[in-house]
Amino acid sequence: MSLPRASLLEGSRQPHELEALIQLAEQVLRTWQPLWSPFVTAAVREEAAERLGCLSELSLGADGGWPQAERCRLLLSRSDAGIAAEADPGSTPIAGLELSGNFLFDAASPADFREALANAGADPGELGDLWVRGDRGAQLLATPGLAARLLQAQATGAPLLVRTVEVRIEGLTPDRLQFPSRPLPRRLSSVEASCRLDAVASAGFGLSRNRMGELIRSGAVRVNWTAVTSPSRELVAGERIQLEGRGELTIETVEATKRQRWRLQMTRR
């Protein structure tokens, strides 16, 4: 069965990733067999829900291993097949991993761990959320296939190096992982001289403006899931700012004050 690919892809912000999901959807509709996608970013997940979720013959689910997951695997199934929970009964689409090592003298970032995993043969679609646990290493969510390969490589004596540190890999079920804490949704109000990204994000995330400017220029800040490196980028109501490890800030309203400043109502999740 063929879907209207051209119209589904028109104006897409992630056309390559969306086209891969369309191909999976066509296979599901043709074979009646549900399929799990690779891990996708939150931006791809949202666009897939918007464009594929409206197809009456297709059912779309998501699982990232924990409720606040940013990267998720999507479950595509026929809406009339009566299967919406599992692609393969008894199978688990997501595995947990702990990467333990002494990083006291050689601190590693999430990007360092992802680079090491890529060097070990991991595809981006095999990696879910990953978080660093101080100087002890990191935990992550991955496909069961990647978890099995990494554990097999370790058993055969092939170490995984993150920067200069050799890590020990342990497989864990997702419910045994210690997920990073996220704040409860909170309403914020701020009056700013401008709607610049550095000013608004500084107020919303509680960081100094200089520090926020550094994070923006380094590519750590995203607006509507797209990396933005200009601190002067102007924001409007409805836009969302994402900062790794600190959640998401939604600009609810922007109103001009009598003193030519801007009053913003925001929600931080």
Legacy VTK file of the C-alpha trace (Angstrom):
# vtk DataFile Version 3.0
C-alpha trace
ASCII
DATASET POLYDATA
POINTS 269 float
0.000 0.000 0.000
1.337 3.427 -0.959
0.784 6.571 1.083
0.605 10.106 -0.382
4.319 10.614 0.183
4.652 13.964 -1.589
1.918 15.627 0.452
3.119 14.058 3.712
6.650 15.352 3.099
5.676 18.808 1.840
7.197 21.437 4.117
8.696 18.826 6.459
11.401 20.031 8.830
12.930 16.514 8.932
12.178 15.078 5.473
14.813 12.296 5.548
13.667 10.895 8.899
9.987 11.308 8.032
10.412 9.498 4.709
11.964 6.534 6.544
8.911 6.420 8.819
6.586 6.593 5.817
8.352 3.547 4.361
7.823 1.686 7.646
4.173 2.718 7.681
3.652 1.415 4.142
5.208 -1.909 5.153
2.928 -2.122 8.200
-0.174 -1.381 6.146
0.859 -3.938 3.521
1.811 -6.801 5.860
-0.487 -6.114 8.844
2.567 -6.600 11.090
3.325 -3.799 13.597
6.876 -2.438 13.564
9.062 -0.426 15.930
11.040 2.431 14.431
14.601 3.281 15.451
14.940 5.925 18.163
13.911 9.328 16.828
14.307 12.825 18.208
11.436 14.678 19.840
11.183 16.905 16.769
10.717 13.896 14.484
8.252 12.327 16.914
6.127 15.472 16.968
6.137 15.821 13.191
5.300 12.125 12.735
2.358 12.485 15.136
1.171 15.530 13.208
1.501 14.065 9.719
1.117 10.290 10.135
-1.116 10.346 13.182
-3.952 11.798 11.137
-4.082 8.750 8.811
-7.201 6.807 9.753
-5.710 3.420 8.825
-2.543 3.887 10.906
-2.001 3.819 14.670
1.065 5.522 16.113
2.518 4.957 19.589
5.780 5.955 21.261
8.052 4.546 23.962
11.275 6.111 25.185
11.821 3.913 28.231
10.620 6.530 30.729
7.752 9.070 30.782
9.898 12.156 30.089
12.023 10.622 27.353
13.198 12.958 24.619
14.255 10.232 22.187
11.614 7.565 21.547
10.920 4.552 19.388
7.648 4.738 17.486
5.272 1.805 17.184
3.447 1.752 13.865
0.466 -0.574 13.453
-2.763 -0.796 11.528
-5.554 0.914 13.428
-7.950 -1.901 12.474
-5.599 -4.720 13.499
-6.376 -4.510 17.206
-2.661 -4.350 18.060
-1.498 -1.106 19.619
0.802 -2.126 22.457
3.476 -4.504 21.122
4.978 -5.301 17.776
6.044 -8.734 18.967
4.326 -10.171 22.064
6.918 -10.845 24.743
9.547 -8.598 23.166
10.978 -5.481 24.821
11.764 -2.618 22.421
14.154 -0.830 24.810
17.062 -1.974 26.981
18.957 -0.141 29.703
22.737 0.125 30.009
25.089 1.428 32.661
28.569 2.581 31.642
30.712 2.702 34.796
34.172 4.231 35.143
36.240 6.678 37.164
35.857 10.087 35.528
37.099 12.070 38.528
40.182 13.286 36.646
38.795 13.230 33.107
35.200 14.431 33.166
33.036 13.314 30.229
29.940 14.912 28.727
26.961 13.167 27.126
28.526 13.973 23.749
31.710 12.137 24.787
29.724 9.014 25.655
27.759 9.165 22.406
30.981 9.582 20.421
32.499 6.528 22.124
29.392 4.475 21.400
29.434 5.601 17.758
33.084 4.527 17.519
31.991 1.137 18.869
29.509 0.769 16.020
26.336 2.250 17.485
23.971 3.880 15.013
22.148 7.035 16.230
18.840 5.210 15.780
19.978 2.609 18.313
20.514 5.178 21.082
17.822 6.662 23.279
18.246 9.131 26.118
21.650 9.243 27.826
22.587 11.013 31.049
25.870 11.414 32.950
26.047 10.366 36.613
28.721 12.680 37.987
32.194 11.135 37.906
30.854 7.554 37.948
29.877 7.239 34.283
26.524 7.297 32.533
23.295 5.427 31.957
21.367 5.182 28.735
18.509 3.561 26.883
19.211 1.615 23.713
17.809 -0.998 21.378
18.165 -4.569 22.655
20.331 -5.366 19.625
22.886 -2.675 20.457
22.910 -3.690 24.125
23.643 -7.294 23.159
26.488 -6.273 20.805
28.164 -4.057 23.391
27.960 -6.732 26.087
29.313 -9.347 23.671
32.219 -7.086 22.708
33.030 -6.589 26.389
32.923 -10.358 26.990
35.450 -10.912 24.200
37.872 -8.374 25.685
37.134 -5.329 23.514
36.993 -2.380 25.956
34.819 0.692 25.461
36.862 3.860 25.923
35.200 7.168 26.798
37.876 9.838 26.450
40.751 8.105 28.288
38.597 6.026 30.642
37.768 2.365 30.118
34.170 1.725 31.153
32.412 -1.394 32.357
29.085 -2.104 30.634
26.176 -3.599 32.550
22.776 -4.423 31.113
19.792 -3.246 33.157
16.052 -3.345 32.673
14.749 0.230 32.245
12.959 0.106 35.606
16.342 -0.325 37.362
17.860 2.824 35.862
18.175 5.985 37.938
16.614 8.557 35.662
17.575 12.233 35.932
15.166 14.313 37.967
13.012 16.816 36.135
11.142 19.685 37.806
7.368 19.683 37.949
5.716 22.094 35.476
5.968 25.628 36.830
4.447 28.914 35.673
6.895 31.824 35.451
6.488 35.535 34.832
9.275 37.895 33.796
9.657 41.431 32.442
12.521 41.825 29.970
13.964 44.663 27.919
13.773 42.466 24.813
12.609 39.049 23.653
16.124 37.916 22.812
16.789 34.234 23.316
19.598 34.810 25.831
17.471 37.141 27.975
14.336 34.993 28.001
16.142 31.664 28.463
18.279 33.167 31.248
15.145 34.197 33.157
13.302 30.952 32.450
16.093 28.508 33.339
17.609 30.546 36.185
21.093 30.942 34.687
23.149 34.079 34.229
22.818 35.773 30.878
26.530 35.320 30.155
26.319 31.588 30.875
23.199 31.262 28.742
24.949 33.065 25.902
27.808 30.563 26.094
25.383 27.628 25.994
23.549 29.094 23.016
26.726 29.712 21.032
27.905 26.150 21.777
24.713 24.693 20.261
23.299 23.360 23.560
20.063 25.368 23.275
17.271 24.578 20.855
14.152 26.462 19.839
11.299 24.231 18.720
13.866 21.375 18.705
16.152 23.179 16.244
19.617 24.195 17.458
20.048 27.978 17.558
23.493 29.532 18.010
22.549 33.212 17.958
21.831 34.713 21.428
20.018 37.632 19.751
17.382 35.419 18.125
13.970 37.014 18.824
11.238 34.859 20.360
7.461 34.991 19.973
4.568 33.504 21.914
4.120 29.774 21.382
7.787 28.987 20.861
9.570 26.430 23.046
13.153 26.482 24.275
14.939 23.222 25.110
18.105 23.026 27.213
19.672 19.613 27.751
19.391 18.521 31.384
17.073 21.395 32.318
13.893 20.600 30.419
11.757 22.843 28.246
10.491 26.411 28.494
7.302 27.410 26.655
6.566 31.071 25.902
2.848 31.353 26.639
2.232 35.091 26.152
4.262 38.199 25.295
2.818 41.633 26.086
4.296 45.114 25.769
4.390 47.228 28.942
3.904 50.977 29.230
7.659 51.399 29.691
8.496 49.725 26.369
9.505 46.436 27.952
8.070 42.967 27.512
6.080 40.948 30.041
6.347 37.203 29.389
4.299 34.377 30.851
6.163 31.072 30.575
5.803 27.441 31.589
8.876 25.400 32.481
8.710 21.610 32.276
LINES 1 270
269 0 1 2 3 4 5 6 7 8 9 10 11 12 13 14 15 16 17 18 19 20 21 22 23 24 25 26 27 28 29 30 31 32 33 34 35 36 37 38 39 40 41 42 43 44 45 46 47 48 49 50 51 52 53 54 55 56 57 58 59 60 61 62 63 64 65 66 67 68 69 70 71 72 73 74 75 76 77 78 79 80 81 82 83 84 85 86 87 88 89 90 91 92 93 94 95 96 97 98 99 100 101 102 103 104 105 106 107 108 109 110 111 112 113 114 115 116 117 118 119 120 121 122 123 124 125 126 127 128 129 130 131 132 133 134 135 136 137 138 139 140 141 142 143 144 145 146 147 148 149 150 151 152 153 154 155 156 157 158 159 160 161 162 163 164 165 166 167 168 169 170 171 172 173 174 175 176 177 178 179 180 181 182 183 184 185 186 187 188 189 190 191 192 193 194 195 196 197 198 199 200 201 202 203 204 205 206 207 208 209 210 211 212 213 214 215 216 217 218 219 220 221 222 223 224 225 226 227 228 229 230 231 232 233 234 235 236 237 238 239 240 241 242 243 244 245 246 247 248 249 250 251 252 253 254 255 256 257 258 259 260 261 262 263 264 265 266 267 268
